[in-house]
Amino acid sequence: MRDAAPQTIYLKDYTPFGYTVEEVHLTFDLAPSATRVTSRIRFAPTPEAVDKTFFLHGENLSLISAKIDGEAVKPNPTDQGLTCDVPNVPFTWEAEVQIDPAANTALEGLYQSNGMYCTQCEAEGFRKITYYPDRPDVMSVFTVRINGPHPVLLSNGNPVASGDGWAEWHDPWPKPAYLFALVAGELVAHRDTFETMEGRKVDLALHVRAGDEGKCAFGMQALKDSMKWDEDVYGRAYDLDVFNIVAVDDFNMGAMENKGLNIFNASAVLASPETSTDSNFERIEAIIAHEYFHNWTGNRITCRDWFQLCLKEGLTVFRDSQFTADMRSEPVKRISDVIVLRAHQFPEDQGPLAHPVRPESFQEINNFYTATVYEKGAEVIRMLKTLVGDAGYKTALDLYFERHDGDAATIEDWLAVFEEATGRDLTQFKRWYSQAGTPRVAVSDSFEDGTYTLSFAQHTPPSSATPDPQAQVIPIAVGLLSPDGDEVMPTQILELTQDSQSFSFPGLSAKPVPSILRGCSAPVELEHTPDNAFLLAHDTDPFNRWEAARNLAKASLLGTITGGTAPDGGWLDGVAGLLSDDTLDPAYRGYVFAMPGQSQLAADLHQAGTTPDPDAIWAASEVHRKALADRMADVLPDLYARHQVDAPYAPDAAQAGQRALGNTVLSLLSLLDGGDAAQAQFDGATNMTQQLAALAYLIRAGRGDAALAQFEAQWKHDRLVMDKWFGLQVIEADPDDAADTAKALTLHPDFNWKNPNRFRATLGTFSGHHAGFHAKDGSGYTLLADWLIKLDPVNPQTTARMCSAFQTWRRYDAIRQSMIGKELERIAAAPNLSRDTTEMITRIREA
């Protein structure tokens, strides 16, 4: 296990590597416990380099031999790498090492999954394969030979030669080591082709385990759609002869964008109507697009150092969001993105794990694959596009691709092309990259002599990451509505750049109703009490109409939680009206019904100075669901019937929206009929979307035992469906039973705790059950801590990421804080705790 007291690495200390890597040749002789890796690397000293230390990273490697220009040398190895005396002229380094893929349960570097060899090298996994300057600013051309008794032998780039038991690959595009990939095993290929806008034919293949062939067609079409979209919207064509995707069961992430050989968690690529829900299909489409889009925003242009991670991830998340909006529904996509942002990134920004989009320091880079880097990073790109306009954005991106192709770039490089292309000074805007925290924007207004004035004041709470935040550039999209609901001013973008600022709108005959922050034009919190009922009825901006429903629901819920008041009639009437409005997109109507998450309500209570009670939040949410069901009792059966899909299943936006609304209505019906309609849907379901939703509502109605047994018997052979079975039982459990349910599932013979998907489906889902995880007796905290202590020696990455379940512990009552504090202390005291988990627990405890 690695050193549990790691060094802190600082952005300010960056220095380039003292050598360029002109070419890399790797040979792999595969064996489960004794794979030999031979590297032949051509180095050349960089004349202007200040530090000429020849240091190659390496971890868990057995060095067999090392040579320079054919002559044996004796390097100085450590647990982290090696140094060696080298000539001050170009030279060839050769090394042979032995590694143990079968024992590599951390799933970093080269490891085995169900007998298949695969790699995960981002961020620093390549150093577990061979000695190398494992940093993103060192880019080179790779040639790879794989020797092994496997029918499929894959690496990056283009295939150049093969024979019985061997294959060679060459990637002509320079890349950093984190993009290296290798796969070998018994795999079946689903093949297709794509012709680029330049007229080149690209061979496509999706490689899967035998038996999964029927789950490949959607993923392949999503890939082709992504390739076409990137050509049409960004002018970016694919640049190799082949593009391969491999589905892997044991994978810490969703997927990885390795050049020409994307490796995917099987859950993020395999899909069929019988085994995948509509949300699974949409997620798969988005992830495939995301990894493909990395070909240019991440691969052809990578990041200079890991502090610049948002440069590739934030930009590519924004690009995949654009893609999904074009493929499906722009308003629904925007709402879903903001829900994720507020549920995951806002708590991160407001807690002990807060850090800027570009952090200034880190100890373990794996811990910075965060919502701040990804989701807030994407929001920063969205704001930049809003400020410079579509044409300015396109001009700047074209310049970025032209100037930095083949480069390892920085945020400064990124902003420079926008300044040059648009003439804007982005000095102040850059604070979005350097300051942590979610800005709060207070709003006031006045109306006098036909002039309406909106006044804004911004404030970002200080944090340990940013103790003295400064005013930021905040684009605020605003529209004005007349008292009768007509739009008197279409959307305008106001630029808030000062601590306080006012904007006037003359020539109005009556005081308007403002619609502020349309489309969630900036990742901020508004301190404003709008006329939500009016906006819900009249706003022309779909996002703010949804936001109005959300605000009404939140106010009603908070009233019930803190004062015991009945659900608000205005909210009930407004939501009931929208659910029944057939002129609106069904998927959008389903989102309007969805109430704020219970963790979000806890955050709102905490921010208002009230200690949240998870049990009271749960009870209030249940009361509101029942009240809405009672309010709509007369129309629910007809509404449910009208949103059944009779056509053959298709995972498109139109059908998915119909099913989403139908299942929303079914959730209300189940509160009135005891689950009869849910049982009928479960019995007759022809797709997973219908079957899984019905199963959830049967569990809620107390009728889930038989259906759960039937579901398990039907799907026990399918590991991805069984992940759903594990997770559904946990998330739908009564709070008093949630910990016992999760604990019982960990004793199930199919609970493989070493598989990240199964672990997250069970324990990860449990940590997201707000009232269950925060049970008064502390059983939830103990259960999760027990498992994190057990998992850490096996898989530090998954362990560290799941520690974030404890990040909001300071918002709860003293008894709960004391119980969580003891569990954090127990985790911290575990022997040989990994660097990853040590850093996370330390930051959380110091809050």
C-alpha positions in Angstrom: 0.0 0.0 0.0 1.2 3.5 -0.8 2.4 6.1 1.7 -0.5 7.4 3.7 1.1 10.8 4.3 1.5 12.1 0.7 3.2 15.2 -0.4 1.1 18.2 -1.4 1.7 19.2 -5.1 1.3 22.9 -6.0 0.4 24.5 -9.4 2.9 27.2 -8.7 5.7 24.6 -8.6 5.2 23.3 -12.1 8.3 22.8 -14.2 8.6 21.1 -17.5 10.2 17.7 -17.8 13.9 18.0 -18.8 13.6 15.7 -21.8 11.4 15.2 -24.8 10.2 11.7 -25.7 10.7 11.2 -29.4 9.2 7.7 -29.7 8.0 4.8 -27.5 8.1 1.1 -28.3 6.4 -1.3 -25.9 6.3 -5.0 -25.9 3.9 -7.0 -23.7 4.4 -10.7 -23.0 1.1 -11.4 -21.2 0.8 -13.7 -18.3 -1.8 -13.4 -15.5 0.7 -13.1 -12.6 3.9 -12.4 -14.5 3.4 -10.1 -17.5 6.7 -8.8 -18.9 6.8 -5.3 -20.3 9.8 -4.2 -22.4 10.1 -0.5 -23.1 12.4 1.1 -25.6 12.1 4.9 -25.4 14.0 7.6 -27.3 14.8 10.6 -25.1 16.4 13.9 -26.0 17.4 16.5 -23.4 15.6 19.8 -23.7 18.3 22.5 -23.9 16.3 25.2 -22.1 15.2 22.9 -19.2 16.2 24.0 -15.8 15.9 20.6 -14.1 17.8 17.9 -15.9 17.0 15.2 -13.4 16.2 12.0 -15.2 13.3 10.6 -13.1 10.8 8.0 -14.4 7.7 7.2 -12.4 7.1 3.6 -11.5 5.0 1.8 -8.9 4.6 -1.9 -8.0 7.2 -2.8 -10.7 9.8 -5.5 -10.6 12.8 -4.2 -12.5 14.6 -6.9 -14.5 17.0 -4.9 -16.5 17.8 -1.4 -17.7 20.0 -0.2 -20.6 21.0 3.0 -22.2 22.0 2.8 -25.9 22.3 -1.0 -25.4 24.6 -0.8 -22.4 23.4 -2.1 -19.0 23.0 0.5 -16.3 22.1 0.5 -12.6 19.3 3.0 -11.9 18.3 4.1 -8.4 14.7 2.7 -7.9 12.3 3.8 -5.1 8.7 3.0 -4.4 7.7 6.0 -6.6 10.1 5.6 -9.5 13.7 5.7 -10.4 16.5 8.0 -11.3 19.5 7.3 -13.4 22.6 9.0 -14.8 22.1 9.7 -18.5 24.1 11.4 -21.3 23.4 15.0 -22.2 22.7 13.9 -25.8 19.8 12.0 -27.3 19.7 8.4 -26.1 17.6 5.2 -26.1 16.4 3.9 -22.7 15.4 0.3 -22.5 13.9 -1.4 -19.5 12.2 -4.8 -18.8 9.8 -5.1 -15.8 7.4 -7.7 -14.5 3.9 -6.9 -13.2 1.0 -8.9 -11.8 -2.2 -8.0 -13.5 -4.2 -10.7 -11.7 -3.4 -9.2 -8.3 -4.2 -5.7 -9.4 -7.5 -5.1 -7.6 -7.1 -1.3 -7.6 -8.0 -1.4 -11.3 -5.2 1.1 -12.2 -2.6 0.2 -14.8 -2.9 -3.2 -16.4 -5.3 -5.6 -14.7 -7.6 -8.5 -15.3 -11.4 -8.5 -15.4 -13.0 -11.9 -15.9 -9.9 -13.2 -17.5 -9.6 -10.3 -19.9 -6.6 -7.9 -19.8 -7.4 -4.2 -19.8 -5.9 -0.9 -18.7 -6.9 2.3 -16.9 -4.1 4.8 -17.0 -5.8 8.1 -16.2 -4.6 9.8 -14.1 -1.4 8.0 -13.0 -1.9 4.4 -13.8 0.7 4.0 -16.6 3.5 4.1 -13.9 2.1 0.7 -12.8 2.9 -0.7 -16.2 6.5 0.4 -16.8 8.9 3.2 -15.9 8.0 6.4 -17.7 7.6 10.2 -17.2 4.0 9.7 -16.4 2.7 13.3 -16.7 0.3 14.8 -19.3 2.8 17.3 -20.8 5.1 14.5 -22.0 3.6 13.4 -25.4 5.0 10.9 -27.8 4.2 8.5 -30.6 3.6 4.9 -29.4 4.2 1.6 -31.2 3.0 -1.5 -29.3 3.5 -5.2 -29.7 1.3 -7.6 -27.7 2.2 -11.2 -27.3 -0.5 -13.5 -25.8 -2.7 -16.5 -26.5 -5.8 -14.3 -27.0 -8.0 -13.9 -30.1 -8.3 -10.2 -29.6 -5.2 -8.0 -29.0 -5.9 -4.3 -29.1 -4.0 -1.1 -28.4 -4.1 2.6 -29.5 -4.0 3.8 -33.0 -4.0 1.7 -36.2 -3.2 -2.0 -36.5 0.0 -2.5 -38.5 0.7 -6.3 -38.3 -0.6 -9.4 -36.6 0.0 -13.2 -36.5 -0.9 -16.2 -34.4 -0.6 -14.9 -30.8 0.7 -11.4 -31.5 -0.4 -8.0 -32.8 1.3 -4.7 -33.4 -0.3 -1.3 -33.2 1.0 2.2 -34.1 -0.5 5.5 -33.0 0.7 8.3 -35.2 -0.6 11.1 -32.9 1.6 12.1 -30.0 -0.2 11.4 -26.7 0.6 11.4 -23.0 0.9 8.1 -21.1 -2.5 8.5 -19.4 -4.1 7.8 -22.8 -2.4 4.5 -23.4 -4.6 1.5 -23.6 -4.4 -2.3 -24.1 -7.0 -5.0 -24.2 -6.6 -8.7 -24.7 -9.1 -11.5 -24.3 -11.9 -13.6 -25.6 -14.2 -10.9 -27.1 -16.9 -10.7 -29.7 -17.0 -7.7 -32.0 -20.1 -5.7 -33.3 -18.8 -3.9 -36.4 -19.8 -1.0 -38.5 -18.1 1.8 -40.6 -18.3 5.5 -40.8 -17.3 7.8 -43.6 -15.8 11.1 -42.4 -16.5 14.5 -43.9 -13.1 14.2 -45.5 -14.2 11.0 -47.3 -12.1 8.5 -45.2 -13.6 5.2 -44.2 -13.3 4.3 -40.5 -13.8 0.8 -39.2 -15.8 0.8 -36.0 -16.0 -2.1 -33.5 -17.6 -2.6 -30.1 -16.0 -5.5 -28.4 -18.0 -7.4 -25.7 -18.1 -10.7 -23.8 -19.9 -13.5 -25.5 -23.6 -13.2 -24.8 -23.6 -9.4 -24.9 -23.8 -9.2 -28.7 -27.5 -8.2 -28.5 -26.7 -5.1 -26.5 -24.4 -3.3 -28.9 -26.6 -1.8 -31.6 -27.6 1.3 -29.7 -24.0 2.1 -28.6 -22.8 1.8 -32.1 -25.4 4.1 -33.4 -24.6 6.6 -30.6 -21.0 6.5 -31.7 -21.9 7.3 -35.3 -24.2 10.1 -34.3 -21.5 11.6 -32.1 -19.0 11.4 -35.0 -21.4 13.2 -37.3 -22.4 15.8 -34.8 -18.8 16.7 -34.0 -18.2 17.2 -37.7 -21.4 19.3 -38.2 -21.1 21.5 -35.1 -17.4 21.8 -34.4 -15.9 20.8 -37.7 -13.8 18.0 -36.1 -13.3 14.8 -38.1 -11.9 11.5 -36.8 -8.3 10.9 -37.5 -7.5 7.2 -37.4 -8.4 4.2 -39.6 -10.2 2.4 -36.7 -12.2 3.2 -33.6 -12.6 0.5 -31.0 -14.7 0.4 -27.9 -14.4 -2.4 -25.3 -16.9 -3.2 -22.5 -15.3 -4.1 -19.2 -17.1 -5.3 -16.1 -14.6 -4.1 -13.5 -14.0 -0.4 -14.0 -13.7 2.4 -11.6 -15.1 5.1 -13.9 -17.8 5.3 -16.5 -15.5 5.2 -19.5 -12.0 6.3 -20.7 -11.2 8.2 -23.9 -7.9 6.4 -24.8 -6.9 7.4 -28.3 -8.7 5.1 -30.7 -9.5 2.5 -28.0 -12.1 3.7 -25.6 -12.6 1.4 -22.6 -16.1 1.5 -21.1 -17.6 0.3 -17.9 -20.1 -2.3 -19.3 -23.0 -0.4 -17.7 -22.1 2.7 -19.8 -22.3 1.0 -23.2 -24.4 -2.2 -23.2 -28.1 -1.6 -23.8 -31.3 -3.4 -24.8 -35.0 -2.6 -24.3 -35.4 -5.7 -22.1 -32.4 -4.9 -19.8 -32.0 -1.1 -19.9 -34.2 1.8 -18.9 -34.8 4.9 -21.0 -32.4 6.8 -18.6 -29.8 4.1 -19.2 -30.1 4.6 -23.0 -29.7 8.4 -22.6 -26.7 8.0 -20.2 -25.0 5.6 -22.6 -25.6 8.0 -25.6 -24.1 10.8 -23.6 -21.1 8.9 -22.3 -20.2 7.5 -25.7 -20.5 11.1 -27.1 -18.3 12.4 -24.2 -15.5 10.0 -24.7 -15.6 10.4 -28.5 -15.5 14.2 -28.2 -12.4 13.9 -26.1 -10.6 12.8 -29.3 -10.1 16.6 -29.9 -10.8 18.1 -26.5 -8.5 16.0 -24.4 -6.5 13.9 -26.8 -5.4 16.0 -29.8 -5.3 18.9 -27.3 -4.5 17.6 -23.8 -3.8 19.4 -20.5 -0.3 20.5 -19.5 -0.7 19.3 -15.9 -3.4 17.8 -13.8 -4.3 21.2 -12.4 -5.7 21.9 -15.9 -8.0 18.9 -15.8 -11.1 21.1 -16.3 -9.7 22.2 -19.6 -10.5 18.8 -21.1 -13.3 17.6 -18.8 -15.3 20.8 -18.3 -15.2 21.5 -22.1 -16.1 18.0 -23.1 -19.0 17.8 -20.6 -20.3 21.0 -22.1 -19.9 19.5 -25.6 -21.8 16.3 -24.6 -24.5 18.4 -23.0 -24.9 20.3 -26.3 -25.1 17.0 -28.1 -27.8 15.5 -25.9 -29.8 18.8 -26.1 -29.7 18.5 -29.9 -30.5 14.8 -29.9 -33.3 15.0 -27.4 -34.9 18.0 -25.6 -32.9 21.2 -24.9 -35.1 22.3 -21.9 -35.2 18.9 -20.3 -31.5 18.5 -20.7 -30.8 21.8 -19.1 -33.1 21.0 -16.2 -31.4 17.6 -15.6 -28.0 19.2 -15.8 -28.9 21.8 -13.2 -30.4 19.2 -10.9 -27.1 17.3 -11.0 -25.2 20.5 -10.4 -27.2 21.5 -7.4 -27.3 18.0 -5.9 -23.6 17.3 -6.2 -21.5 20.4 -7.0 -23.2 22.9 -4.8 -22.7 20.8 -1.6 -19.1 20.3 -2.7 -18.6 24.0 -3.1 -20.1 24.7 0.3 -18.3 22.0 2.3 -14.9 20.7 3.3 -14.2 19.4 -0.2 -14.5 22.8 -1.9 -11.9 23.7 -4.4 -11.6 25.9 -7.5 -12.4 24.6 -10.9 -8.7 24.7 -11.4 -7.3 23.8 -8.0 -4.0 25.3 -6.7 -2.9 22.1 -5.0 -3.7 18.5 -4.4 -2.3 15.4 -2.8 -4.0 12.6 -4.8 -5.2 13.6 -8.3 -7.8 10.8 -8.3 -9.7 12.8 -5.7 -10.1 15.7 -8.0 -12.3 14.0 -10.6 -15.1 16.0 -9.0 -18.4 17.7 -9.7 -16.6 21.0 -9.5 -14.1 20.0 -12.3 -16.7 18.4 -14.5 -20.1 20.0 -13.9 -19.0 23.5 -12.7 -16.3 23.4 -15.3 -18.9 22.9 -18.0 -21.0 25.7 -16.6 -18.0 28.0 -16.9 -17.8 27.1 -20.6 -21.5 27.7 -21.0 -21.2 31.2 -19.4 -18.2 32.0 -21.6 -20.3 31.1 -24.7 -23.2 33.2 -23.4 -20.9 36.2 -23.0 -19.1 36.0 -26.4 -22.1 34.7 -28.4 -22.4 31.8 -30.8 -20.2 33.4 -33.5 -17.5 34.4 -31.0 -17.5 31.0 -29.5 -17.1 29.3 -32.9 -14.3 31.6 -33.9 -12.4 31.1 -30.6 -12.8 27.3 -30.8 -11.5 27.2 -34.4 -8.5 29.2 -33.3 -8.0 26.9 -30.2 -7.9 23.8 -32.4 -5.6 25.4 -34.9 -3.2 26.8 -32.4 -3.0 24.0 -29.9 -3.4 20.8 -31.9 -0.8 18.4 -30.6 -0.2 20.6 -27.5 -0.6 20.2 -23.8 -2.5 23.4 -23.0 -3.5 25.5 -20.0 -6.5 27.6 -18.9 -4.4 30.7 -19.9 -4.1 29.2 -23.4 -7.8 28.6 -23.5 -8.8 32.1 -22.4 -6.2 33.7 -24.7 -7.9 32.4 -27.8 -11.2 33.9 -26.7 -9.6 37.3 -26.0 -7.9 37.3 -29.4 -11.0 36.1 -31.2 -13.5 38.4 -29.6 -11.5 41.3 -28.2 -12.8 40.8 -24.7 -10.7 41.2 -21.6 -11.3 38.0 -19.6 -9.1 38.8 -16.6 -12.1 39.0 -14.2 -13.8 36.1 -15.8 -10.8 33.9 -15.0 -11.8 34.1 -11.4 -14.4 31.4 -12.2 -11.4 29.1 -12.5 -9.5 30.3 -9.5 -12.1 30.8 -6.8 -14.1 28.1 -4.9 -17.6 28.6 -3.7 -21.1 29.2 -5.1 -21.8 32.9 -5.6 -25.1 34.2 -4.0 -26.9 36.9 -5.9 -29.4 39.1 -4.0 -32.1 40.8 -6.1 -34.3 43.8 -5.4 -36.4 45.9 -7.7 -38.3 49.2 -8.1 -40.7 50.8 -10.5 -41.0 54.6 -11.0 -42.3 56.7 -13.9 -42.4 53.9 -16.3 -38.8 52.7 -15.5 -38.2 49.4 -14.0 -34.9 48.9 -12.1 -33.4 45.6 -11.1 -30.6 45.7 -8.5 -28.2 42.8 -7.9 -25.6 42.2 -5.2 -23.2 39.3 -5.4 -21.4 37.6 -2.5 -19.4 34.4 -2.4 -19.0 32.9 1.1 -15.3 32.6 2.0 -13.8 29.1 2.4 -10.5 27.5 3.3 -9.9 27.2 -0.5 -10.8 30.8 -1.2 -10.7 32.9 2.0 -11.2 36.3 0.2 -13.4 35.8 -2.9 -13.7 38.7 -5.3 -16.6 39.8 -7.5 -17.0 37.6 -10.6 -18.5 38.2 -14.0 -22.0 36.7 -13.8 -24.2 36.6 -16.9 -27.8 36.9 -15.8 -30.4 36.2 -18.4 -33.5 38.3 -17.7 -36.9 38.6 -19.3 -39.9 40.8 -18.3 -43.5 39.8 -18.2 -46.5 42.2 -18.1 -49.1 41.8 -15.3 -51.3 39.9 -17.7 -48.6 37.4 -18.6 -47.4 38.8 -21.9 -43.6 39.0 -22.4 -42.8 42.7 -22.7 -39.0 42.2 -22.9 -37.4 39.1 -24.4 -34.4 37.6 -22.8 -31.4 39.9 -22.3 -28.0 39.1 -20.9 -27.0 41.4 -18.0 -23.4 41.3 -17.0 -23.0 41.6 -13.2 -19.3 42.5 -12.7 -19.4 44.5 -9.5 -20.3 43.7 -5.9 -23.6 45.6 -6.5 -25.1 46.8 -9.8 -28.4 48.1 -11.1 -30.0 47.9 -14.6 -32.9 50.0 -15.7 -35.6 49.3 -18.3 -37.6 52.4 -19.3 -40.8 52.8 -21.3 -43.0 50.3 -19.4 -46.7 51.0 -18.8 -46.9 48.9 -15.6 -44.5 47.2 -13.2 -43.4 44.0 -14.8 -42.8 40.6 -13.3 -39.1 39.6 -13.8 -38.0 36.2 -14.9 -34.4 36.1 -13.6 -31.5 33.7 -14.4 -33.3 32.2 -17.4 -31.9 28.9 -18.4 -29.8 29.0 -15.3 -27.4 31.3 -17.1 -24.8 31.1 -14.2 -24.1 28.5 -11.4 -25.3 30.8 -8.6 -27.9 30.9 -5.9 -30.5 33.6 -6.1 -31.6 35.3 -3.0 -34.9 36.4 -4.3 -38.6 35.6 -3.8 -40.2 35.7 -7.2 -43.9 35.4 -8.0 -43.6 31.7 -8.5 -47.3 31.0 -9.1 -47.4 33.7 -11.8 -44.2 32.4 -13.4 -45.4 28.9 -13.3 -48.5 29.9 -15.2 -47.0 32.4 -17.7 -43.2 32.3 -18.0 -42.1 31.7 -21.6 -38.7 30.3 -20.4 -39.1 26.6 -19.8 -36.3 26.4 -17.2 -37.7 29.2 -15.1 -41.2 27.8 -15.3 -39.8 24.5 -13.9 -37.9 26.6 -11.4 -41.1 28.2 -10.3 -42.7 24.8 -9.6 -39.6 23.8 -7.8 -39.7 26.9 -5.6 -43.3 26.4 -4.8 -42.7 22.8 -3.8 -39.6 23.8 -1.7 -41.5 26.5 0.1 -44.4 24.1 0.8 -42.1 21.3 2.0 -40.1 23.6 4.2 -43.3 24.9 5.8 -44.4 21.4 6.6 -41.0 20.4 7.9 -40.5 23.4 10.2 -44.1 24.4 11.0 -46.3 21.4 10.3 -48.3 23.3 7.7 -50.4 21.4 5.1 -49.1 21.2 1.5 -49.5 24.5 -0.3 -52.7 24.7 -2.5 -51.0 26.9 -5.1 -48.3 24.3 -5.7 -50.8 21.5 -5.9 -53.0 23.4 -8.4 -50.0 24.5 -10.5 -48.4 21.1 -10.8 -51.7 19.4 -11.3 -52.5 21.8 -14.2 -49.1 21.2 -15.8 -49.2 17.4 -15.5 -52.5 17.5 -17.4 -51.4 20.0 -20.1 -51.0 17.9 -23.2 -49.4 20.8 -25.1 -46.2 20.4 -23.1 -43.5 17.9 -23.6 -44.3 14.8 -21.5 -40.7 14.5 -20.3 -40.8 18.2 -19.2 -44.1 17.6 -17.3 -42.5 14.7 -15.4 -39.7 17.0 -14.3 -42.2 19.7 -13.1 -43.7 17.0 -10.8 -40.4 15.9 -9.3 -39.9 17.5 -5.9 -36.5 18.8 -4.5 -34.3 16.1 -3.2 -34.2 15.5 0.5 -30.5 16.3 0.8 -31.2 19.6 -1.0 -33.9 20.4 1.5 -31.4 19.7 4.3 -29.0 22.1 2.7 -31.7 24.8 2.4 -32.6 24.3 6.1 -29.0 24.5 7.1 -28.4 27.6 5.1 -31.4 29.2 6.7 -30.0 28.5 10.2 -32.2 25.5 11.0 -30.7 22.1 11.8 -32.2 19.6 9.4 -34.0 16.5 10.7 -33.8 13.8 8.0 -36.9 12.0 9.4 -39.0 15.1 9.2 -37.8 15.8 5.7 -38.7 12.3 4.7 -42.1 12.5 6.3 -42.9 15.9 4.6 -41.9 14.5 1.2 -44.3 11.6 1.6 -47.1 13.9 2.8 -46.7 16.0 -0.3 -46.7 13.1 -2.7 -49.9 11.8 -1.1 -51.5 15.3 -1.2 -50.8 15.6 -5.0 -52.2 12.1 -5.6 -55.4 13.1 -3.7 -55.6 16.4 -5.6 -55.4 14.6 -9.0 -57.3 11.4 -8.0 -60.1 11.9 -10.6 -57.7 12.4 -13.6 -54.9 10.1 -12.8 -56.3 6.9 -14.4 -57.1 8.7 -17.7 -53.7 10.5 -17.6 -51.9 7.2 -17.1 -53.8 5.5 -19.9 -53.1 8.3 -22.3 -49.3 8.0 -21.8 -48.8 4.4 -22.5 -46.7 3.6 -25.6 -48.3 1.1 -28.0 -45.6 1.2 -30.6 -42.6 -1.1 -30.6 -40.0 0.1 -28.1 -37.6 2.8 -29.2 -35.2 4.6 -26.9 -35.9 8.0 -28.5 -36.9 11.2 -26.8 -40.6 11.0 -27.8 -41.2 7.6 -26.4 -39.0 8.1 -23.4 -40.9 11.2 -22.5 -44.2 9.4 -22.7 -43.0 6.5 -20.5 -41.5 9.0 -18.0 -44.7 10.8 -17.6 -46.7 7.6 -17.5 -44.5 6.3 -14.7 -44.7 9.6 -12.8 -48.5 9.2 -12.9 -48.2 5.6 -11.8 -46.2 6.6 -8.8 -49.2 8.8 -7.7 -51.8 6.1 -8.6 -49.9 3.6 -6.4 -50.5 5.8 -3.4 -54.2 5.6 -4.0 -54.8 2.0 -5.1 -52.2 0.2 -2.9 -50.1 -0.8 -5.9 -52.8 -2.5 -8.1 -51.9 -0.5 -11.3 -48.2 -1.1 -10.6 -48.7 -4.8 -10.3 -50.6 -4.8 -13.6 -47.7 -2.9 -15.3 -45.1 -5.2 -13.7 -46.9 -8.3 -15.0 -47.3 -6.9 -18.5 -44.1 -5.0 -18.9 -42.2 -5.5 -22.2 -39.3 -3.3 -21.4 -37.1 -2.5 -18.4 -38.3 1.0 -18.1 -41.8 -0.2 -17.3 -40.8 -3.2 -15.3 -38.4 -1.4 -13.0 -40.7 1.5 -12.3 -43.5 -0.8 -11.4 -41.2 -2.8 -9.2 -40.2 0.4 -7.3 -43.8 1.4 -6.7 -44.7 -2.1 -5.5 -41.9 -1.9 -2.9 -43.2 1.5 -1.8 -46.7 0.0 -1.5 -45.4 -2.8 0.7 -46.1 -5.4 -2.0 -42.5 -5.9 -3.3 -41.5 -9.3 -2.0 -43.0 -11.5 -4.6 -42.1 -9.1 -7.4 -38.5 -8.9 -6.2 -38.2 -12.7 -6.2 -39.7 -12.9 -9.6 -37.4 -10.2 -10.9 -34.3 -11.9 -9.5 -35.3 -15.3 -11.0 -35.8 -13.6 -14.4 -32.6 -11.6 -14.4 -30.1 -13.4 -12.1 -28.0 -14.2 -15.2 -27.6 -10.5 -16.2 -25.1 -8.7 -13.9 -26.1 -5.2 -15.1 -29.8 -5.8 -14.4 -28.9 -7.3 -11.0 -27.1 -4.1 -10.1 -30.5 -2.4 -10.6 -32.1 -5.1 -8.3 -29.6 -4.4 -5.6 -29.9 -0.7 -5.8 -33.7 -0.5 -6.0 -34.3 -2.4 -2.8 -32.0 0.0 -0.9 -33.3 3.3 -2.3 -37.0 2.3 -1.9 -36.6 1.0 1.6 -38.4 2.7 4.5 -35.8 4.8 6.4 -36.1 2.6 9.5 -35.2 -0.5 7.4 -32.7 1.0 4.9 -29.5 0.1 6.8 -30.8 -3.5 7.5 -31.8 -3.9 3.9 -28.4 -2.8 2.6 -26.6 -5.0 5.2 -28.7 -8.0 4.2 -27.9 -7.4 0.5 -24.1 -7.4 1.3 -24.7 -11.0 2.5 -26.4 -12.0 -0.8 -24.3 -14.6 -2.7 -24.3 -12.3 -5.8 -22.9 -9.3 -3.8 -19.3 -9.0 -5.2 -17.9 -6.2 -3.2 -14.7 -6.1 -5.3 -16.8 -5.1 -8.4 -17.2 -1.3 -8.4 -20.6 -1.5 -10.1 -22.1 -3.9 -7.5 -20.5 -2.0 -4.6 -21.8 1.3 -5.8 -25.3 -0.1 -6.5 -25.6 -1.3 -2.9 -23.5 0.9 -0.6 -23.4 3.9 -2.9 -27.1 3.8 -3.3 -27.5 3.5 0.5 -25.4 6.6 1.1 -27.8 8.5 -1.1 -30.9 7.4 0.9 -30.9 10.5 3.0 -33.1 9.5 5.9 -31.9 5.9 5.9 -28.2 6.8 5.9 -28.8 9.4 8.6 -30.8 7.1 10.8 -30.9 8.3 14.4 -29.1 5.2 15.8 -26.0 5.8 13.6 -26.3 2.4 12.0 -26.0 3.8 8.5 -22.7 5.6 9.3 -21.3 2.4 10.9 -22.3 0.2 7.9 -20.7 2.5 5.3 -17.5 3.0 7.4 -17.2 -0.8 7.9 -17.3 -1.3 4.2 -15.0 1.6 3.3 -12.4 0.2 5.7 -12.7 -3.2 4.0 -12.6 -1.9 0.5 -9.7 0.6 0.8 -6.8 -2.0 0.6 -8.4 -3.5 -2.5 -9.7 -0.4 -4.4 -8.6 3.0 -3.0 -10.2 5.0 -5.8 -13.7 3.7 -5.2 -13.3 4.0 -1.5 -12.1 7.6 -1.6 -14.9 8.7 -3.8 -17.5 7.2 -1.6 -16.1 9.0 1.5 -17.9 12.1 0.1 -21.1 10.7 1.6 -19.8 12.2 4.9 -18.9 15.6 3.5 -22.1 17.4 4.8 -21.8 16.0 8.3 -21.5 19.5 10.0 -25.0 20.5 9.0 -26.7 17.9 11.2 -27.4 17.8 15.0 -24.8 17.3 17.6 -25.6 13.6 18.2 -25.3 12.8 14.5 -22.1 14.8 14.2 -20.6 12.9 17.1 -21.5 9.5 15.6 -20.1 10.5 12.1 -17.0 12.0 13.8 -16.3 8.6 15.4 -16.7 6.8 12.2 -14.4 9.2 10.4 -11.9 8.7 13.2 -12.2 5.0 12.8 -11.6 5.1 9.1 -8.6 7.4 9.5 -7.1 5.0 12.0 -7.4 2.0 9.7 -3.9 0.4 9.1 -2.1 1.2 5.9 -4.9 3.6 4.7 -4.4 4.6 1.1 -3.3 8.0 0.0 -6.6 8.5 -1.8 -8.7 7.8 1.3 -6.4 9.5 3.7 -6.7 12.8 1.9 -10.5 12.6 1.6 -11.0 11.7 5.3 -8.5 14.4 6.4 -10.3 17.1 4.5 -13.7 16.1 5.7 -12.7 15.8 9.3 -11.1 19.3 9.3 -14.3 20.9 8.2 
